[in-house]
Structure formats: C-alpha cells, structure tokens
Amino acid sequence: MKPNGNRRLLVALCTLIYVFLMLPLVVVFPISLSSAPYMQFPPPGLSTQWYERYLDDPQWIDATVRSLYVGGATAVLALLLGVPLAFSLARGRYAGRIAVDRLALAPLIVPVIILSVGLYGLFAKLKLIGEWYGLVVAHTVLALPFVVLVMMAGLRDFDRALEQAAEGLGASRLQTLFRVTLPLLRPSLVSAGLLAFISSFDELVVALFLAGPNMTLPKKMFDNILMEIDPTIAAVSVMQIVLVSIVLVLIGRFGRGLQGSAR
Amino acid sequence: MSSRTAGGLPPPLPSPVRRGRAGWGRAALPALPALVLLFAFFLFPVVRMLGFSIEDGSLDWYAKALGEELYLRVFWNTFEIALLVTVICLLVGYPLGFLIATTTPGWATLGFIFVLLPLWTSVLVRTYAWMVLLGRNGVFNRWLIEAGVIADPIPMLNNFTGVLIGMVHVLLPYMVLPVYGAVRRLDPALVAAAEGLGASSWSIFWRIYLPLTLPGIFAGATIVFVLSLGFFITPALLGGGKVMMLAVLIEQQIHQTLNWPFAAALSAVLLALTLGVYSLAQAFTRQEARP
C-alpha cells in the first residue's frame, strides 16, 4: 500500500491503541520503584524497598515457588498427554475423531468458573483441596487445548516423506519417532510446553477454588489486591512481566514463531 | 500392520480408499490417556455439578434464576457487557489487525510482540495496573486534576466503565489475531487490480477488504463474546461489587451463600448460553465461509 493520508491516520490510530495496550504493563515499573509507602504517581523518589519486601517475605517466596513447580508439572503432564493426542487427531482416522477434537478444545470455550466449581465439588469429596497435584491436574485440563493446537499446527506442516525415508532406510517406528519426528517437531514442542507453563503460572480462577491455604502466586496477589494496594504487587507484577517477556523471547528464538503461539 | 500402511501415505490429502477403516483401536490409542483425564476431571465434574441443580427433582432453581428480577438483571448485565466489549474490540481491533497485516515484515513482528506481550501477561497484573490508573487517586485522575481539566475525580473504577476498559484490554488480542489472519489470506492481486483500475483507498477498503475479511471479523467477535460471557477476574476486581456478572454471581453462591443447587442452575444457563452462541456462530461460519 502506498503511504497516503488514510494510511497515516491508521498508523496514528494504532499508535494510540498500542499506548492503551502497553500502558498497564508500563505503569507498574515506576510504581514498583517508588519510595512512597502507599500508591503515589509519579513516585516521589526511587527505592528498591518493594522488591526487598517481596524477597524477604516467606509467603511471597513460597507462593512463587509453588506456582513455578505447579506450572512446570502442568507443562510436563500437558505435553505427555497432549502430544500423543495431537498425533492421534492429526494422523488418525477413526469414528469419533471429531468428537475427541471438540472435547480436547472444549476447555477453551467452557467458562473456567464452571470447571472450577465442578472440580471444587469433586476435589472436596476426594480431599484434594489444597494439594498441589490436584491443581496440576486441573491446570493440565486447561493447558491441553494449547498443546493440541500448537502441535497440530506443527504436524500439519510436517513433511512425512522424511519419516518414510527413515523407515525405508531400515529405522524402526520407534527410532523414527524419537530420532526424526520429534526432533523435527522441537519448535512446536518448545512453544507448547512454554505456553502450558505460562497458562498455569498465571491461572487464578481454578486456584481460587482449589488452592486452599497453600497459595499460588496469582491467588496471593488476588488476596493482596483485595486487602490493600501496596506497591509490593507492582514489584511482583514487574517480575511477572519480565518472566513472560523471557518466555516470549524463548518461543520466538526456539519455538514455532510468534503467530503459531498465538492460537 | 495397519499403522505402517498409514505411515506411508502422502500427508495432508486424505486418501480414504487406501487407508480404509484402519481400525479404531490403533489410531485412537495415543489419545486415550488425555481422554481419560478429560473425562475424569473435565466432563465428569462439570456434569456432576450441573446435576445438583435438579437434585430435588424440580426445576425450581432454574425458575429462580430465570424468574426473579434480581437475577434477570445479572443476565442482562452480562449480556450487555459482553456485547459492548465485542463491539469495542471490533472497532479497535480491526484497524490494528489490518495495520499489522499490511505493513512490512519487520514492523509486523514488532506489532505482534506488543499484542502478544499483553496477551500473555497475567490478567491479574493488568487488572491491578488498571486499578492504579483508573482509581479515585489514580494516575489519570491526578493528571486531569493537575492539568486543570476537571475539579473532582471522575469515577472510573468500581463501575461499568472500569469493567469495560479492563475487559477490552484483556480480550482485544483475540480480535486482532483473527483479523490479521483474514487480511493476510486475502489475495493481494485483488487490491493491486483495484488500485490499477483507479479505486480510491476508501473504496478498496469498503469493497474488497471489509467483505472479504468478514469471516475473520466474525470469528474474532464470536470468541470475544463467548469469553466475555464467562469473565470473572476483571468484573470481580474492577467492578468493586457494583457490576454483577454471571461468573461473579456463581462464585458468590459457592463461597459466600454455599448455595450449590442455585450455583449449578446458574452454571447450566451460562454454559447453555456459551455453547449456544458458539455453535450458532460455527454453523453460520461454515455456511458463509465456503469459498
């Protein structure tokens, strides 16, 4: 398109939209470095007290560590279950395949609150409330669609002639899978795993119901926001934004492109 | 070995003749562990919970949910907010998706990063940031007062406005990405031909881009609307208890009132609305999007 008046107008409009999109992410940085004891903007001076308060508070650290391993376990479990599922959906041809596809993607459409309440009832019965692995199971249900979507996109673009070549040269099916197919799908695997991790690390609604007193980071943040707005949350937010940026960079570098990760 | 034959087929094109009925068992087997998980921890708990709503053998809880004015207002509120959020996302998201799709690759990557960074930043972080920005003593009100534009702070938090702003921010990327995809799929030769024939950029937009990207618009609008219906975090925090949406009401019924049957009835209605809108949109897309 040739640059013209309309185009310039569009660029100006989109700049405003980007300001809207990025403003909430940017604003927490100065607040997290504020020297004021309460929310004040612009900050009267700089200090690192909110980061120190976060690092010195065992509750915050506990919550962070718990979120990290719940997220890690979710990513592993979602990959272990989701990758074979994606293979079966992308390559299999059986009665009910469409129903399986719908079911695998349903957690994206069904409101999380409904799943949360349902699991809350079930887990209360099974005495799983407050257990970290209960949360991992619930987060895996939510992460599964991401893994399936990313892996199926990867499998769609996969050149199966490479597998035929391997098998033609005498490789067993298992050898082909582990030495040809999966290594070639590594970018998709990286994206799927990282997305599963982030979706669990950020998840609040299920955690509100299932986490019990053992809090994850989002639940701890939610409780703090409800009680008082002190800039510790801003410091935690900054760290989360930095973590997500790192993950996005990793996906861009080793994963299957930013667009693949978007869907 | 059936799977070996299957492995030798050319990839994307289906070839039903040679594969035939490859047998249900083998191809479906890898899906089994995930299916067990989905049945045990997704379908079963949800169906079990929805069953509480008719446990006493009557539809009284549904009558309460759909009959009492208090709750009807929550339904209406939810619907109204979802609709407004969808319209705003469309008006704001279309230009953005369009720009990213039609700019140079370098700018497009940058444009994508700044759409995906908010998308993957915790909803909680963003909601907190909006509280900081929109509050009575928040950034916006302070600036406006210092600049002498207003004398008293404008209420932007704990009301309808706050919820709308927060929700549009969370859901905007879901509109931008399908629009981007639709614009990208459009054949550039069409635009070049129209330009060559002397069409103005406005008429190119109205007569080529807009009609041909309607499926993308529709897909984005559907996903934004459906996700809005079940939204919880943003209305719970930015609504300050004054803007009641369905998901917030359900959470209250469980955590505060402990009224499981009623929460189940509300969930059933929310689920029916969500799936209804989604399937309608799907059916419509299938009909319309056929090339």
Interface residues (C-beta under 8 A of the other chain):
Chain A: M1 N4 N6 R7 L10 V11 L13 C14 I17 Y18 F20 L21 M22 L23 P24 L25 V27 V28 I31 M39 F41 L80 L81 G82 P84 L85 F87 S88 L89 R91 G92 R93 Y94 A95 G96 R97 V100 L103 A104 A106 P107 I109 V110 P111 V112 I113 I114 L115 V117 G118 L119 Y120 G121 L122 V137 A138 T140 V141 L144 R156 F158 D159 R160 E163 Q164 E167 R173 I198 F201 D202 L204 V205 L208 F209 P218 M221 F222 I225 L226 I229 I233 A234 V236 S237 Q240 I241 V244 S245 V247 L248 L258 Q259 S261 A262 R263
Chain B: S3 R4 A6 G7 G8 L9 P10 P11 P12 P14 P16 R19 A22 G23 W24 A27 A28 L29 P30 A31 P33 A34 L35 L37 L38 F41 F42 L43 F44 P45 V46 V47 R48 M49 L50 F52 V92 P95 L96 F98 L99 T102 T109 G111 F112 I113 F114 V115 L116 L117 P118 L119 W120 T121 S122 V123 L124 V125 R126 T127 Y128 A129 W130 M131 V132 L133 G135 N137 G138 V139 R142 H169 L172 P173 L177 V191 S201 W202 V226 L229 G230 F232 I233 L237 A247 I250 E251 I254 W260 A263 A264 S267 L270 L271 T274 L275 Y278
